[in-house]
Amino acid sequence: MSESRVHVTLLRHGRSQADDERIHEGHYDSPLTEVGRSQAHARARDFAARGLRFDRVVASMLQRAQETAAIVGAALGVAVESDADWQEMNSGLLAGLPFDEAARRYPQPNFRNPYEPYVVSGESDWEVYCRAARAVEKVVRRGGSTLVVAHGGILNAALRGIAGAGPWVNRQGLAFGFGDTGYARLVYAPARDSWVLFEFAPQE
């Protein structure tokens, strides 16, 4: 009897308005741009052309991820579910601020420990890391094949947890360069607790 495996694809959303405007996102709910929508359609065509199939699409509740997921899900005939655990890191007082203004008002410290809230009211690195681990656990427990549509920060946290690396504190250690509609495809063997990252495409 063959071993049951869990297939997980982690997809970053397409380009957002805040990306173009150089605004800190986090929980700031920025929509996709027309370029972002085109990227999502292109990614959907790519998945369809290669015969990729998913039992479900799970998306962050922020609209840039929801819209990307809706485009891909519609093209592949898969309904979209929402899960708040896949939302981007809460960046505290930076959310919605232009980069230059944020740098003036809240200059980054030379060091920040992983238990410290990000910019006064945001999540700590450990909070994000643990949230990502919880989100991955839910996906694994459901089995089958899941497409997750989320954000670069939370997807990085998920992959670091899978790889056995700690939180990305002070931008040190392992990181994955997700670009617009970049994705990672993994397979998990529960009976052996074995993860394999067999495809990583940084961007559309």
Residue frames as qw, qx, qy, qz and C-alpha x, y, z in Angstrom:
[[0.000, 0.889, 0.457, 0.000, 0.00, 0.00, 0.00],
 [0.435, 0.471, -0.024, 0.767, 1.51, 3.33, -1.07],
 [0.304, -0.382, -0.445, 0.751, 2.16, 6.02, 1.51],
 [0.091, 0.884, 0.443, 0.120, -0.33, 8.87, 1.59],
 [0.459, -0.038, -0.026, 0.887, 1.33, 12.21, 0.92],
 [0.021, 0.863, 0.378, -0.335, 0.26, 15.78, 1.46],
 [0.490, 0.354, 0.281, 0.745, 0.89, 18.29, -1.32],
 [0.169, -0.839, -0.283, 0.434, 1.23, 21.96, -0.37],
 [0.464, 0.453, 0.231, 0.726, 1.76, 24.88, -2.74],
 [0.261, -0.707, -0.284, 0.593, 2.50, 28.29, -1.20],
 [0.386, 0.553, 0.395, 0.624, 1.72, 31.21, -3.54],
 [0.166, -0.395, -0.213, 0.878, 2.37, 34.88, -2.93],
 [0.343, 0.782, 0.445, -0.268, -0.27, 37.33, -4.17],
 [0.543, 0.557, 0.270, 0.568, 0.20, 39.49, -7.28],
 [0.309, 0.138, -0.126, 0.932, 1.46, 43.04, -7.28],
 [0.157, -0.744, -0.608, 0.229, -0.53, 45.36, -5.03],
 [0.117, 0.912, 0.152, 0.363, -1.23, 49.07, -5.10],
 [0.517, -0.836, 0.167, 0.084, 0.88, 49.52, -1.96],
 [0.797, -0.079, 0.321, 0.506, 3.82, 47.85, -3.75],
 [0.438, 0.610, 0.282, 0.597, 3.66, 50.56, -6.42],
 [0.167, -0.909, -0.075, -0.375, 3.12, 53.35, -3.91],
 [0.484, 0.293, -0.591, 0.575, 5.98, 52.14, -1.66],
 [0.529, -0.521, 0.168, -0.649, 3.71, 51.85, 1.35],
 [0.059, -0.215, 0.925, -0.308, 4.19, 49.44, 4.23],
 [0.605, -0.197, -0.549, -0.542, 1.51, 46.77, 4.01],
 [0.063, -0.058, 0.852, -0.516, 1.34, 44.21, 6.79],
 [0.172, 0.493, 0.824, -0.221, -2.36, 44.29, 7.68],
 [0.226, 0.501, -0.078, -0.832, -2.89, 47.38, 5.53],
 [0.623, 0.337, 0.703, -0.061, -5.52, 46.10, 3.09],
 [0.132, 0.565, -0.388, -0.716, -4.23, 47.15, -0.31],
 [0.838, 0.401, 0.272, -0.251, -5.88, 45.85, -3.51],
 [0.697, 0.042, 0.500, 0.511, -4.14, 44.34, -6.52],
 [0.143, 0.581, -0.272, -0.753, -3.08, 46.54, -9.40],
 [0.804, 0.477, -0.064, -0.349, -3.97, 45.65, -12.99],
 [0.366, 0.567, -0.737, 0.037, -0.45, 44.25, -13.26],
 [0.301, -0.238, 0.832, -0.400, -1.15, 42.10, -10.21],
 [0.771, 0.266, 0.357, -0.456, -4.37, 40.79, -11.74],
 [0.685, 0.587, -0.385, -0.196, -2.53, 39.97, -14.97],
 [0.089, 0.490, -0.843, 0.204, 0.12, 38.14, -12.95],
 [0.549, -0.042, 0.702, -0.451, -2.56, 36.10, -11.17],
 [0.813, 0.443, 0.070, -0.372, -4.20, 35.16, -14.48],
 [0.495, 0.620, -0.608, -0.041, -0.81, 34.17, -15.91],
 [0.163, -0.352, 0.868, -0.310, -0.05, 32.02, -12.89],
 [0.720, 0.159, 0.491, -0.464, -3.46, 30.35, -13.18],
 [0.762, 0.552, -0.217, -0.261, -2.82, 29.58, -16.87],
 [0.232, 0.575, -0.775, 0.123, 0.59, 28.18, -15.97],
 [0.420, -0.168, 0.798, -0.397, -0.85, 25.88, -13.30],
 [0.789, 0.340, 0.283, -0.427, -3.65, 24.75, -15.62],
 [0.616, 0.629, -0.435, -0.189, -1.27, 24.10, -18.53],
 [0.163, 0.453, -0.853, 0.202, 0.87, 21.88, -16.31],
 [0.669, -0.241, -0.652, -0.263, -2.14, 19.98, -15.03],
 [0.126, 0.111, -0.694, 0.700, -1.76, 21.03, -11.40],
 [0.513, -0.507, -0.542, -0.432, -4.83, 20.13, -9.36],
 [0.003, 0.222, -0.605, 0.765, -5.83, 21.21, -5.87],
 [0.253, -0.469, -0.845, 0.052, -8.49, 19.94, -3.51],
 [0.204, -0.887, -0.383, 0.159, -8.85, 23.40, -2.03],
 [0.367, 0.520, -0.096, 0.765, -7.51, 26.96, -2.13],
 [0.488, -0.711, -0.395, 0.317, -6.90, 28.60, 1.25],
 [0.348, 0.599, 0.043, 0.719, -6.24, 32.33, 1.31],
 [0.225, -0.182, -0.387, 0.875, -5.36, 35.13, 3.69],
 [0.094, 0.753, 0.627, -0.177, -8.31, 37.37, 4.40],
 [0.080, -0.634, 0.116, 0.761, -6.55, 40.47, 3.03],
 [0.650, 0.638, 0.209, -0.356, -7.90, 41.53, -0.34],
 [0.272, 0.699, -0.588, -0.302, -4.66, 41.28, -2.32],
 [0.150, -0.199, 0.968, -0.002, -4.50, 37.58, -1.43],
 [0.527, 0.380, 0.650, -0.395, -8.25, 37.04, -1.75],
 [0.549, 0.698, -0.079, -0.454, -8.34, 38.49, -5.25],
 [0.172, 0.531, -0.801, -0.215, -5.33, 36.47, -6.38],
 [0.291, -0.011, 0.939, -0.184, -6.91, 33.32, -4.93],
 [0.582, 0.506, 0.416, -0.482, -10.25, 34.05, -6.60],
 [0.473, 0.670, -0.393, -0.416, -8.59, 34.40, -10.01],
 [0.117, 0.381, -0.915, -0.069, -6.57, 31.20, -9.67],
 [0.380, 0.114, 0.841, -0.367, -9.40, 29.26, -8.04],
 [0.624, 0.539, 0.190, -0.533, -11.88, 30.23, -10.76],
 [0.433, 0.601, -0.582, -0.334, -9.46, 29.18, -13.51],
 [0.159, 0.260, -0.950, 0.066, -8.88, 25.80, -11.87],
 [0.639, -0.319, -0.507, -0.483, -12.44, 25.21, -10.71],
 [0.541, -0.201, -0.684, 0.447, -11.61, 25.19, -6.99],
 [0.320, -0.869, -0.290, -0.242, -13.48, 27.08, -4.28],
 [0.306, 0.479, -0.414, 0.711, -11.56, 29.55, -2.09],
 [0.618, -0.645, -0.433, 0.118, -11.58, 29.32, 1.71],
 [0.063, 0.818, -0.238, 0.519, -10.27, 31.99, 4.08],
 [0.795, -0.387, -0.340, 0.320, -7.94, 31.58, 7.05],
 [0.120, -0.978, 0.083, -0.151, -6.77, 34.56, 9.10],
 [0.752, -0.510, 0.295, 0.295, -3.66, 32.66, 10.18],
 [0.699, 0.248, 0.355, 0.569, -2.25, 33.19, 6.67],
 [0.107, 0.983, 0.121, 0.084, -2.45, 37.00, 6.95],
 [0.536, 0.551, -0.300, 0.565, 0.75, 38.99, 6.67],
 [0.490, -0.210, -0.503, 0.680, 2.71, 39.98, 9.75],
 [0.167, -0.931, -0.323, -0.035, 1.07, 42.73, 11.77],
 [0.579, 0.301, -0.114, 0.749, 3.63, 45.50, 11.27],
 [0.320, -0.560, -0.445, 0.621, 2.14, 47.71, 13.95],
 [0.061, 0.816, 0.158, -0.552, 2.31, 51.48, 13.43],
 [0.188, -0.331, 0.597, 0.706, 4.07, 51.04, 10.06],
 [0.334, 0.421, 0.824, 0.181, 0.95, 49.70, 8.30],
 [0.253, 0.852, 0.452, 0.081, -0.23, 52.16, 5.65],
 [0.202, -0.876, 0.143, 0.414, 2.75, 54.52, 6.00],
 [0.647, 0.725, -0.222, 0.080, 4.97, 55.46, 3.05],
 [0.873, -0.013, -0.228, 0.431, 8.48, 54.04, 3.41],
 [0.362, 0.442, -0.207, 0.794, 10.17, 57.43, 3.77],
 [0.426, -0.622, 0.062, -0.654, 7.74, 58.68, 6.40],
 [0.919, -0.355, -0.164, -0.054, 7.99, 55.43, 8.34],
 [0.752, 0.162, -0.270, 0.579, 11.79, 55.67, 8.35],
 [0.057, 0.531, -0.196, 0.823, 11.58, 59.19, 9.84],
 [0.598, -0.520, 0.044, -0.609, 8.93, 58.43, 12.45],
 [0.897, -0.339, 0.247, -0.141, 9.97, 54.92, 13.45],
 [0.339, 0.678, -0.651, -0.035, 13.66, 54.33, 12.66],
 [0.938, -0.067, -0.336, -0.050, 14.59, 50.67, 12.88],
 [0.544, -0.749, 0.378, -0.027, 16.72, 49.75, 15.91],
 [0.239, 0.602, -0.757, -0.090, 20.08, 48.07, 15.45],
 [0.202, 0.032, -0.974, 0.098, 18.76, 45.07, 17.33],
 [0.650, -0.205, 0.059, -0.730, 15.32, 43.74, 18.23],
 [0.223, -0.173, 0.945, -0.167, 14.81, 40.53, 20.18],
 [0.225, -0.137, -0.831, -0.490, 12.33, 37.95, 18.78],
 [0.178, -0.518, -0.797, 0.253, 9.84, 38.43, 21.63],
 [0.050, -0.406, -0.155, 0.899, 9.50, 42.19, 21.12],
 [0.451, 0.713, 0.513, -0.160, 6.39, 43.59, 19.36],
 [0.492, 0.238, 0.376, 0.748, 7.17, 45.11, 15.98],
 [0.039, 0.322, 0.114, 0.939, 6.98, 48.92, 16.06],
 [0.285, -0.172, 0.415, -0.847, 5.07, 49.22, 19.33],
 [0.681, 0.085, 0.357, -0.633, 1.79, 47.48, 18.45],
 [0.681, 0.364, -0.523, -0.361, 2.74, 44.79, 15.92],
 [0.983, -0.164, -0.067, -0.054, 3.47, 41.10, 16.28],
 [0.394, -0.676, 0.600, 0.169, 6.74, 39.73, 17.56],
 [0.379, 0.450, -0.743, -0.320, 8.79, 37.48, 15.30],
 [0.077, -0.039, 0.976, -0.200, 7.85, 34.52, 17.47],
 [0.507, 0.386, 0.479, -0.604, 4.15, 35.33, 17.19],
 [0.578, 0.552, -0.315, -0.512, 4.35, 35.30, 13.39],
 [0.217, 0.370, -0.900, -0.074, 6.46, 32.13, 13.38],
 [0.238, 0.092, 0.894, -0.369, 4.03, 30.29, 15.67],
 [0.575, 0.478, 0.233, -0.622, 1.01, 31.49, 13.67],
 [0.497, 0.516, -0.571, -0.401, 2.62, 30.20, 10.48],
 [0.052, 0.195, -0.974, 0.100, 3.34, 26.83, 12.12],
 [0.425, 0.275, 0.683, -0.527, -0.30, 26.59, 13.21],
 [0.590, 0.547, -0.092, -0.588, -1.46, 27.41, 9.68],
 [0.356, 0.421, -0.804, -0.225, 0.79, 24.73, 8.18],
 [0.173, -0.033, 0.936, -0.306, -0.44, 22.18, 10.72],
 [0.572, 0.396, 0.404, -0.594, -4.06, 22.80, 9.69],
 [0.572, 0.553, -0.410, -0.447, -3.17, 22.28, 6.03],
 [0.179, 0.338, -0.924, 0.000, -1.27, 19.06, 6.76],
 [0.345, 0.079, 0.818, -0.454, -4.06, 17.60, 8.88],
 [0.658, 0.454, 0.156, -0.580, -6.54, 18.00, 6.04],
 [0.633, -0.041, 0.711, 0.303, -4.33, 16.01, 3.67],
 [0.584, 0.689, 0.418, 0.099, -4.70, 15.95, -0.10],
 [0.500, 0.216, 0.191, 0.817, -3.47, 18.92, -2.11],
 [0.119, -0.878, -0.363, 0.289, -3.81, 22.52, -0.92],
 [0.408, 0.492, 0.090, 0.764, -2.93, 25.80, -2.59],
 [0.341, -0.717, -0.352, 0.496, -2.26, 28.53, -0.04],
 [0.329, 0.663, 0.177, 0.649, -2.39, 32.15, -1.28],
 [0.504, -0.769, -0.246, 0.308, -0.78, 34.56, 1.15],
 [0.072, 0.982, -0.157, 0.075, 2.09, 37.02, 1.64],
 [0.598, 0.549, -0.496, 0.307, 5.87, 36.98, 1.52],
 [0.156, -0.558, 0.597, -0.555, 6.43, 37.38, 5.25],
 [0.775, -0.188, 0.416, -0.437, 4.06, 34.68, 6.48],
 [0.931, 0.329, -0.147, -0.061, 5.09, 32.30, 3.68],
 [0.377, 0.602, -0.596, 0.375, 8.72, 32.79, 4.69],
 [0.425, -0.430, 0.592, -0.533, 7.82, 32.01, 8.29],
 [0.933, 0.051, 0.160, -0.318, 6.01, 28.85, 7.18],
 [0.820, 0.456, -0.322, 0.125, 8.96, 27.64, 5.11],
 [0.104, 0.604, -0.639, 0.465, 11.46, 28.41, 7.86],
 [0.674, -0.295, 0.481, -0.476, 9.38, 26.37, 10.28],
 [0.960, 0.239, -0.011, -0.144, 9.22, 23.48, 7.81],
 [0.646, 0.568, -0.419, 0.290, 12.99, 23.69, 7.29],
 [0.777, -0.413, -0.337, 0.334, 13.69, 23.73, 11.02],
 [0.361, 0.275, -0.130, 0.882, 15.03, 27.29, 10.99],
 [0.167, -0.537, -0.571, 0.598, 13.97, 29.82, 13.62],
 [0.195, 0.905, 0.343, -0.159, 12.25, 33.17, 13.13],
 [0.574, 0.478, 0.113, 0.656, 13.89, 35.68, 10.79],
 [0.373, -0.855, -0.212, 0.292, 15.00, 38.10, 13.50],
 [0.175, -0.805, 0.259, 0.505, 16.86, 41.27, 12.46],
 [0.696, 0.650, -0.194, -0.237, 16.90, 39.87, 8.89],
 [0.092, -0.572, 0.815, 0.010, 19.38, 37.17, 9.83],
 [0.520, -0.027, 0.847, -0.107, 19.34, 33.56, 8.69],
 [0.259, 0.196, 0.851, 0.413, 17.35, 31.72, 6.04],
 [0.372, 0.520, 0.207, -0.741, 14.96, 33.64, 3.76],
 [0.466, 0.327, 0.759, 0.315, 12.99, 32.82, 0.60],
 [0.022, -0.288, 0.179, 0.940, 12.67, 35.45, -2.13],
 [0.304, 0.587, 0.750, 0.013, 8.99, 35.32, -3.05],
 [0.001, -0.099, 0.229, 0.968, 8.19, 37.88, -5.75],
 [0.581, 0.201, 0.064, -0.786, 4.81, 38.68, -7.29],
 [0.922, 0.126, -0.039, -0.363, 2.95, 35.34, -7.67],
 [0.266, 0.483, -0.824, 0.125, 6.12, 33.48, -6.71],
 [0.880, -0.262, -0.014, -0.397, 5.44, 30.05, -5.28],
 [0.053, -0.438, 0.888, -0.129, 6.91, 27.00, -3.56],
 [0.861, -0.042, -0.307, -0.403, 5.67, 23.43, -4.06],
 [0.136, -0.442, 0.824, -0.326, 6.26, 20.88, -1.33],
 [0.788, -0.152, -0.515, -0.300, 5.27, 17.35, -0.50],
 [0.332, -0.498, 0.627, -0.498, 5.00, 15.96, 3.03],
 [0.646, -0.021, -0.756, -0.098, 5.17, 12.27, 3.96],
 [0.562, -0.622, 0.155, -0.523, 3.37, 12.02, 7.35],
 [0.972, -0.208, -0.110, 0.005, 4.54, 8.48, 8.10],
 [0.781, 0.086, -0.144, 0.602, 8.17, 9.61, 7.92],
 [0.209, -0.900, -0.132, 0.359, 7.75, 13.28, 8.91],
 [0.535, -0.120, 0.427, 0.719, 9.63, 14.17, 5.72],
 [0.320, 0.851, 0.158, -0.386, 9.25, 17.40, 3.76],
 [0.582, 0.054, 0.467, 0.664, 10.59, 17.83, 0.22],
 [0.222, 0.783, 0.021, -0.581, 10.72, 21.23, -1.49],
 [0.660, 0.126, 0.624, 0.400, 10.70, 20.18, -5.13],
 [0.348, 0.585, 0.374, 0.630, 9.95, 23.46, -6.88],
 [0.212, -0.711, -0.257, 0.620, 10.57, 27.10, -6.04],
 [0.371, 0.552, 0.394, 0.635, 9.68, 29.81, -8.55],
 [0.264, -0.276, -0.320, 0.867, 10.46, 33.29, -7.19],
 [0.270, 0.491, 0.155, -0.813, 8.04, 35.20, -9.43],
 [0.688, 0.571, 0.415, -0.167, 5.69, 35.17, -12.41]]
